[in-house]
Amino acid sequence: MEIKTCPFCGGRACLNSNYSYKTRSYFVFVKCNVCNAQSKPYYSPDEPEKVGWKNDSCNDAIEAWNLRADEKSYTVYD
């Protein structure tokens, strides 16, 4: 799944992961390499790198990042 550019600065974004020692689990999120904006973190039952960044958590993080408001759905009233 392709990751869209940052909706704020247009920079390149990529998947990242963090390991939480408190919960003993991984979390994945998409983060912009330019302005550091990031998506919500998603719990990952597996280490993302070991599964090739291809699991439901990675897909959910990318989907959330790629979600954009549809400009055509807004109605402008004069």
GUPANU-691246 format. One record per atom (N, C-alpha, C, O): residue number from 1; residue in one letter; chain; atom name; x, z, y negated. Coordinates in Angstrom, 3 decimals. Example, Ala and Ser with C-alpha at 12.3 -4.5 7.8 and 13.67 -1.06 7.14 Angstrom:
// GUPANU-691246
(1, A, A, N, (13.190, 7.800, 5.690)),
(1, A, A, CA, (12.300, 7.800, 4.500)),
(1, A, A, C, (13.200, 7.800, 3.300)),
(1, A, A, O, (14.236, 8.465, 3.319)),
(2, S, A, N, (12.850, 7.080, 2.250)),
(2, S, A, CA, (13.670, 7.140, 1.060)),
(2, S, A, C, (12.900, 7.870, -0.030)),
(2, S, A, O, (13.409, 8.039, -1.138)),
END
This chain:
// GUPANU-691246
(1, M, A, N, (0.851, 0.000, 1.175)),
(1, M, A, CA, (0.000, 0.000, 0.000)),
(1, M, A, C, (0.898, 0.000, -1.240)),
(1, M, A, O, (1.840, 0.786, -1.336)),
(2, E, A, N, (0.599, -0.876, -2.171)),
(2, E, A, CA, (1.399, -1.007, -3.384)),
(2, E, A, C, (1.049, 0.099, -4.387)),
(2, E, A, O, (-0.113, 0.483, -4.516)),
(3, I, A, N, (2.054, 0.600, -5.084)),
(3, I, A, CA, (1.852, 1.624, -6.109)),
(3, I, A, C, (1.859, 0.943, -7.475)),
(3, I, A, O, (2.812, 0.247, -7.825)),
(4, K, A, N, (0.794, 1.149, -8.239)),
(4, K, A, CA, (0.697, 0.562, -9.568)),
(4, K, A, C, (1.663, 1.240, -10.528)),
(4, K, A, O, (2.146, 2.344, -10.274)),
(5, T, A, N, (1.933, 0.561, -11.627)),
(5, T, A, CA, (2.780, 1.155, -12.666)),
(5, T, A, C, (2.048, 2.313, -13.329)),
(5, T, A, O, (0.841, 2.481, -13.154)),
(6, C, A, N, (2.775, 3.091, -14.075)),
(6, C, A, CA, (2.219, 4.277, -14.730)),
(6, C, A, C, (1.133, 3.889, -15.734)),
(6, C, A, O, (1.341, 2.986, -16.545)),
(7, P, A, N, (-0.019, 4.555, -15.692)),
(7, P, A, CA, (-1.091, 4.232, -16.644)),
(7, P, A, C, (-0.780, 4.727, -18.060)),
(7, P, A, O, (-1.464, 4.345, -19.009)),
(8, F, A, N, (0.223, 5.555, -18.206)),
(8, F, A, CA, (0.546, 6.121, -19.509)),
(8, F, A, C, (1.666, 5.372, -20.226)),
(8, F, A, O, (1.569, 5.090, -21.420)),
(9, C, A, N, (2.739, 5.050, -19.481)),
(9, C, A, CA, (3.880, 4.400, -20.139)),
(9, C, A, C, (4.227, 3.041, -19.551)),
(9, C, A, O, (5.053, 2.323, -20.116)),
(10, G, A, N, (3.614, 2.669, -18.428)),
(10, G, A, CA, (3.907, 1.389, -17.795)),
(10, G, A, C, (5.151, 1.415, -16.925)),
(10, G, A, O, (5.570, 0.378, -16.409)),
(11, G, A, N, (5.745, 2.591, -16.757)),
(11, G, A, CA, (6.964, 2.721, -15.955)),
(11, G, A, C, (6.708, 2.605, -14.469)),
(11, G, A, O, (5.566, 2.623, -14.009)),
(12, R, A, N, (7.802, 2.484, -13.725)),
(12, R, A, CA, (7.742, 2.374, -12.266)),
(12, R, A, C, (7.477, 3.753, -11.674)),
(12, R, A, O, (8.034, 4.751, -12.131)),
(13, A, A, N, (6.624, 3.800, -10.657)),
(13, A, A, CA, (6.292, 5.058, -9.996)),
(13, A, A, C, (6.593, 4.941, -8.511)),
(13, A, A, O, (6.619, 3.840, -7.961)),
(14, C, A, N, (6.823, 6.085, -7.862)),
(14, C, A, CA, (7.090, 6.069, -6.425)),
(14, C, A, C, (6.597, 7.360, -5.777)),
(14, C, A, O, (6.327, 8.353, -6.452)),
(15, L, A, N, (6.488, 7.316, -4.444)),
(15, L, A, CA, (6.075, 8.491, -3.684)),
(15, L, A, C, (7.206, 9.513, -3.658)),
(15, L, A, O, (8.381, 9.159, -3.558)),
(16, N, A, N, (6.834, 10.775, -3.749)),
(16, N, A, CA, (7.772, 11.890, -3.663)),
(16, N, A, C, (7.171, 12.935, -2.739)),
(16, N, A, O, (5.974, 12.914, -2.454)),
(17, S, A, N, (8.007, 13.843, -2.278)),
(17, S, A, CA, (7.489, 14.951, -1.484)),
(17, S, A, C, (8.228, 16.231, -1.834)),
(17, S, A, O, (9.379, 16.209, -2.270)),
(18, N, A, N, (7.549, 17.327, -1.635)),
(18, N, A, CA, (8.126, 18.662, -1.791)),
(18, N, A, C, (7.788, 19.458, -0.555)),
(18, N, A, O, (6.730, 19.279, 0.048)),
(19, Y, A, N, (8.699, 20.341, -0.180)),
(19, Y, A, CA, (8.429, 21.252, 0.922)),
(19, Y, A, C, (8.162, 22.627, 0.333)),
(19, Y, A, O, (8.941, 23.122, -0.482)),
(20, S, A, N, (7.070, 23.240, 0.742)),
(20, S, A, CA, (6.714, 24.576, 0.293)),
(20, S, A, C, (7.108, 25.574, 1.373)),
(20, S, A, O, (6.555, 25.567, 2.472)),
(21, Y, A, N, (8.061, 26.424, 1.052)),
(21, Y, A, CA, (8.475, 27.451, 2.012)),
(21, Y, A, C, (7.387, 28.501, 2.190)),
(21, Y, A, O, (7.272, 29.116, 3.250)),
(22, K, A, N, (6.596, 28.699, 1.152)),
(22, K, A, CA, (5.520, 29.687, 1.221)),
(22, K, A, C, (4.463, 29.282, 2.250)),
(22, K, A, O, (4.036, 30.099, 3.065)),
(23, T, A, N, (4.047, 28.016, 2.206)),
(23, T, A, CA, (3.019, 27.534, 3.142)),
(23, T, A, C, (3.620, 26.819, 4.353)),
(23, T, A, O, (2.901, 26.452, 5.282)),
(24, R, A, N, (4.941, 26.622, 4.337)),
(24, R, A, CA, (5.655, 25.927, 5.414)),
(24, R, A, C, (5.047, 24.552, 5.693)),
(24, R, A, O, (4.765, 24.186, 6.834)),
(25, S, A, N, (4.860, 23.810, 4.602)),
(25, S, A, CA, (4.265, 22.481, 4.740)),
(25, S, A, C, (4.787, 21.565, 3.639)),
(25, S, A, O, (5.379, 22.009, 2.656)),
(26, Y, A, N, (4.547, 20.280, 3.839)),
(26, Y, A, CA, (4.958, 19.260, 2.875)),
(26, Y, A, C, (3.779, 18.862, 2.002)),
(26, Y, A, O, (2.622, 18.936, 2.415)),
(27, F, A, N, (4.099, 18.440, 0.793)),
(27, F, A, CA, (3.113, 17.897, -0.124)),
(27, F, A, C, (3.668, 16.596, -0.677)),
(27, F, A, O, (4.842, 16.521, -1.037)),
(28, V, A, N, (2.826, 15.573, -0.746)),
(28, V, A, CA, (3.257, 14.281, -1.282)),
(28, V, A, C, (2.480, 13.971, -2.552)),
(28, V, A, O, (1.333, 14.390, -2.714)),
(29, F, A, N, (3.120, 13.232, -3.449)),
(29, F, A, CA, (2.509, 12.846, -4.716)),
(29, F, A, C, (3.237, 11.631, -5.246)),
(29, F, A, O, (4.365, 11.346, -4.843)),
(30, V, A, N, (2.588, 10.913, -6.153)),
(30, V, A, CA, (3.210, 9.780, -6.818)),
(30, V, A, C, (3.660, 10.257, -8.190)),
(30, V, A, O, (2.928, 10.958, -8.888)),
(31, K, A, N, (4.877, 9.868, -8.571)),
(31, K, A, CA, (5.438, 10.316, -9.850)),
(31, K, A, C, (6.082, 9.144, -10.576)),
(31, K, A, O, (6.768, 8.323, -9.968)),
(32, C, A, N, (5.854, 9.077, -11.883)),
(32, C, A, CA, (6.457, 8.040, -12.720)),
(32, C, A, C, (7.927, 8.376, -12.949)),
(32, C, A, O, (8.268, 9.517, -13.264)),
(33, N, A, N, (8.788, 7.386, -12.792)),
(33, N, A, CA, (10.226, 7.582, -12.988)),
(33, N, A, C, (10.615, 7.637, -14.458)),
(33, N, A, O, (11.741, 8.015, -14.780)),
(34, V, A, N, (9.705, 7.266, -15.356)),
(34, V, A, CA, (10.021, 7.231, -16.781)),
(34, V, A, C, (9.501, 8.471, -17.512)),
(34, V, A, O, (10.277, 9.201, -18.128)),
(35, C, A, N, (8.194, 8.706, -17.444)),
(35, C, A, CA, (7.599, 9.807, -18.222)),
(35, C, A, C, (7.265, 11.040, -17.372)),
(35, C, A, O, (6.794, 12.049, -17.895)),
(36, N, A, N, (7.512, 10.952, -16.064)),
(36, N, A, CA, (7.283, 12.057, -15.123)),
(36, N, A, C, (5.816, 12.433, -14.908)),
(36, N, A, O, (5.536, 13.509, -14.378)),
(37, A, A, N, (4.888, 11.587, -15.301)),
(37, A, A, CA, (3.477, 11.828, -14.978)),
(37, A, A, C, (3.355, 11.778, -13.460)),
(37, A, A, O, (4.067, 11.022, -12.800)),
(38, Q, A, N, (2.450, 12.584, -12.910)),
(38, Q, A, CA, (2.307, 12.563, -11.457)),
(38, Q, A, C, (0.872, 12.773, -11.027)),
(38, Q, A, O, (0.045, 13.310, -11.764)),
(39, S, A, N, (0.602, 12.327, -9.795)),
(39, S, A, CA, (-0.723, 12.498, -9.208)),
(39, S, A, C, (-0.844, 13.918, -8.672)),
(39, S, A, O, (0.120, 14.683, -8.656)),
(40, K, A, N, (-2.026, 14.238, -8.246)),
(40, K, A, CA, (-2.288, 15.501, -7.562)),
(40, K, A, C, (-1.463, 15.524, -6.271)),
(40, K, A, O, (-1.329, 14.484, -5.627)),
(41, P, A, N, (-0.913, 16.662, -5.876)),
(41, P, A, CA, (-0.198, 16.725, -4.596)),
(41, P, A, C, (-1.170, 16.806, -3.425)),
(41, P, A, O, (-2.206, 17.464, -3.508)),
(42, Y, A, N, (-0.826, 16.134, -2.341)),
(42, Y, A, CA, (-1.645, 16.115, -1.130)),
(42, Y, A, C, (-0.866, 16.720, 0.028)),
(42, Y, A, O, (0.297, 16.385, 0.253)),
(43, Y, A, N, (-1.521, 17.615, 0.758)),
(43, Y, A, CA, (-0.916, 18.260, 1.919)),
(43, Y, A, C, (-0.586, 17.222, 2.983)),
(43, Y, A, O, (-1.403, 16.354, 3.290)),
(44, S, A, N, (0.608, 17.315, 3.538)),
(44, S, A, CA, (1.026, 16.408, 4.605)),
(44, S, A, C, (1.427, 17.224, 5.836)),
(44, S, A, O, (2.339, 18.047, 5.753)),
(45, P, A, N, (0.769, 17.012, 6.963)),
(45, P, A, CA, (1.113, 17.771, 8.164)),
(45, P, A, C, (2.487, 17.404, 8.726)),
(45, P, A, O, (3.082, 18.185, 9.469)),
(46, D, A, N, (2.989, 16.226, 8.378)),
(46, D, A, CA, (4.279, 15.747, 8.874)),
(46, D, A, C, (5.244, 15.558, 7.715)),
(46, D, A, O, (4.825, 15.409, 6.568)),
(47, E, A, N, (6.540, 15.564, 8.017)),
(47, E, A, CA, (7.533, 15.253, 6.999)),
(47, E, A, C, (7.369, 13.774, 6.634)),
(47, E, A, O, (7.522, 12.915, 7.502)),
(48, P, A, N, (7.062, 13.458, 5.375)),
(48, P, A, CA, (6.764, 12.066, 4.986)),
(48, P, A, C, (7.865, 11.069, 5.345)),
(48, P, A, O, (7.568, 9.957, 5.782)),
(49, E, A, N, (9.117, 11.445, 5.170)),
(49, E, A, CA, (10.205, 10.514, 5.474)),
(49, E, A, C, (10.271, 10.186, 6.967)),
(49, E, A, O, (10.597, 9.059, 7.340)),
(50, K, A, N, (9.967, 11.151, 7.811)),
(50, K, A, CA, (10.036, 10.924, 9.257)),
(50, K, A, C, (8.939, 9.996, 9.763)),
(50, K, A, O, (9.092, 9.368, 10.811)),
(51, V, A, N, (7.832, 9.906, 9.026)),
(51, V, A, CA, (6.751, 8.998, 9.431)),
(51, V, A, C, (6.762, 7.723, 8.590)),
(51, V, A, O, (5.794, 6.962, 8.589)),
(52, G, A, N, (7.865, 7.496, 7.876)),
(52, G, A, CA, (8.010, 6.271, 7.092)),
(52, G, A, C, (7.067, 6.199, 5.903)),
(52, G, A, O, (6.679, 5.113, 5.471)),
(53, W, A, N, (6.701, 7.364, 5.376)),
(53, W, A, CA, (5.790, 7.437, 4.224)),
(53, W, A, C, (4.458, 6.768, 4.529)),
(53, W, A, O, (3.791, 6.261, 3.627)),
(54, K, A, N, (4.071, 6.765, 5.802)),
(54, K, A, CA, (2.817, 6.127, 6.210)),
(54, K, A, C, (1.962, 7.130, 6.972)),
(54, K, A, O, (1.975, 7.174, 8.202)),
(55, N, A, N, (1.224, 7.929, 6.224)),
(55, N, A, CA, (0.223, 8.804, 6.828)),
(55, N, A, C, (-0.935, 8.937, 5.834)),
(55, N, A, O, (-0.864, 8.421, 4.719)),
(56, D, A, N, (-1.972, 9.612, 6.234)),
(56, D, A, CA, (-3.155, 9.722, 5.373)),
(56, D, A, C, (-2.836, 10.382, 4.037)),
(56, D, A, O, (-3.401, 9.999, 3.013)),
(57, S, A, N, (-1.954, 11.352, 4.029)),
(57, S, A, CA, (-1.602, 12.051, 2.791)),
(57, S, A, C, (-0.929, 11.111, 1.799)),
(57, S, A, O, (-1.246, 11.118, 0.609)),
(58, C, A, N, (-0.008, 10.311, 2.292)),
(58, C, A, CA, (0.670, 9.331, 1.424)),
(58, C, A, C, (-0.330, 8.321, 0.879)),
(58, C, A, O, (-0.305, 7.990, -0.306)),
(59, N, A, N, (-1.206, 7.833, 1.746)),
(59, N, A, CA, (-2.222, 6.876, 1.305)),
(59, N, A, C, (-3.159, 7.489, 0.267)),
(59, N, A, O, (-3.541, 6.828, -0.698)),
(60, D, A, N, (-3.533, 8.767, 0.470)),
(60, D, A, CA, (-4.414, 9.434, -0.493)),
(60, D, A, C, (-3.739, 9.589, -1.852)),
(60, D, A, O, (-4.376, 9.393, -2.886)),
(61, A, A, N, (-2.457, 9.940, -1.857)),
(61, A, A, CA, (-1.722, 10.093, -3.117)),
(61, A, A, C, (-1.624, 8.755, -3.856)),
(61, A, A, O, (-1.779, 8.701, -5.076)),
(62, I, A, N, (-1.368, 7.688, -3.114)),
(62, I, A, CA, (-1.277, 6.353, -3.736)),
(62, I, A, C, (-2.634, 5.923, -4.264)),
(62, I, A, O, (-2.728, 5.390, -5.370)),
(63, E, A, N, (-3.692, 6.149, -3.483)),
(63, E, A, CA, (-5.045, 5.799, -3.934)),
(63, E, A, C, (-5.407, 6.525, -5.222)),
(63, E, A, O, (-5.962, 5.925, -6.143)),
(64, A, A, N, (-5.094, 7.812, -5.286)),
(64, A, A, CA, (-5.397, 8.598, -6.484)),
(64, A, A, C, (-4.621, 8.060, -7.683)),
(64, A, A, O, (-5.174, 7.941, -8.776)),
(65, W, A, N, (-3.351, 7.738, -7.487)),
(65, W, A, CA, (-2.516, 7.215, -8.578)),
(65, W, A, C, (-3.031, 5.861, -9.050)),
(65, W, A, O, (-3.063, 5.592, -10.251)),
(66, N, A, N, (-3.428, 5.017, -8.121)),
(66, N, A, CA, (-3.863, 3.663, -8.461)),
(66, N, A, C, (-5.260, 3.605, -9.081)),
(66, N, A, O, (-5.653, 2.570, -9.619)),
(67, L, A, N, (-6.009, 4.700, -9.011)),
(67, L, A, CA, (-7.358, 4.726, -9.553)),
(67, L, A, C, (-7.316, 4.596, -11.075)),
(67, L, A, O, (-6.658, 5.383, -11.755)),
(68, R, A, N, (-8.012, 3.613, -11.592)),
(68, R, A, CA, (-8.058, 3.379, -13.039)),
(68, R, A, C, (-9.513, 3.267, -13.469)),
(68, R, A, O, (-10.372, 2.805, -12.718)),
(69, A, A, N, (-9.763, 3.696, -14.680)),
(69, A, A, CA, (-11.119, 3.571, -15.225)),
(69, A, A, C, (-11.410, 2.088, -15.419)),
(69, A, A, O, (-10.586, 1.341, -15.946)),
(70, D, A, N, (-12.579, 1.683, -14.991)),
(70, D, A, CA, (-12.992, 0.290, -15.146)),
(70, D, A, C, (-13.496, 0.098, -16.570)),
(70, D, A, O, (-14.563, 0.594, -16.933)),
(71, E, A, N, (-12.732, -0.614, -17.360)),
(71, E, A, CA, (-13.078, -0.797, -18.775)),
(71, E, A, C, (-14.409, -1.533, -18.948)),
(71, E, A, O, (-15.073, -1.380, -19.972)),
(72, K, A, N, (-14.793, -2.318, -17.962)),
(72, K, A, CA, (-16.036, -3.068, -18.072)),
(72, K, A, C, (-17.263, -2.190, -17.830)),
(72, K, A, O, (-18.384, -2.584, -18.151)),
(73, S, A, N, (-17.051, -1.008, -17.268)),
(73, S, A, CA, (-18.194, -0.153, -16.966)),
(73, S, A, C, (-18.659, 0.660, -18.174)),
(73, S, A, O, (-19.698, 1.317, -18.116)),
(74, Y, A, N, (-17.902, 0.618, -19.255)),
(74, Y, A, CA, (-18.293, 1.362, -20.448)),
(74, Y, A, C, (-19.146, 0.500, -21.359)),
(74, Y, A, O, (-18.866, -0.685, -21.540)),
(75, T, A, N, (-20.168, 1.080, -21.923)),
(75, T, A, CA, (-21.045, 0.371, -22.844)),
(75, T, A, C, (-20.756, 0.844, -24.260)),
(75, T, A, O, (-20.753, 2.044, -24.537)),
(76, V, A, N, (-20.517, -0.092, -25.140)),
(76, V, A, CA, (-20.271, 0.252, -26.528)),
(76, V, A, C, (-21.555, 0.023, -27.312)),
(76, V, A, O, (-22.127, -1.066, -27.279)),
(77, Y, A, N, (-21.998, 1.048, -28.013)),
(77, Y, A, CA, (-23.223, 0.950, -28.811)),
(77, Y, A, C, (-22.850, 0.782, -30.270)),
(77, Y, A, O, (-21.987, 1.491, -30.787)),
(78, D, A, N, (-23.498, -0.150, -30.923)),
(78, D, A, CA, (-23.264, -0.379, -32.347)),
(78, D, A, C, (-24.233, 0.413, -33.188)),
(78, D, A, O, (-24.185, 0.345, -34.416)),
END
